[in-house]
């Protein structure tokens, strides 16, 4: 299964980015093979609006079924939910640690957005 983690950098040792829509990078990890790749999110870092929706579409296009992030706003959550992507908020530490927490069942699936838009 492919999972996506919002990240401040391009690898598994990078810190989880607490922002979803304006995360610097997304790390896409295949939980079966361990293969990881970075997807740049530069187009949304300074977006006046719509960053969450655009980031949600970017993640959906990767084929990921799960998103691990710090926080997720309402428009991003709706976009991800409609794409069939499960959202887990409250993640922190390194990308590698977030993956391990997910695999160990330590994370709780979000029932909705946990921050206001334009956070």
PyMOL commands that set and color helices and strands:
alter all, ss='L'
color gray80, all
select helices_A, chain A and resi 42-45+51-62+74-82+95-103
alter helices_A, ss='H'
color red, helices_A
select strands_A, chain A and resi 2-7+25-30+36-40+66-68+86-88
alter strands_A, ss='S'
color yellow, strands_A
deselect
rebuild
show_as cartoon
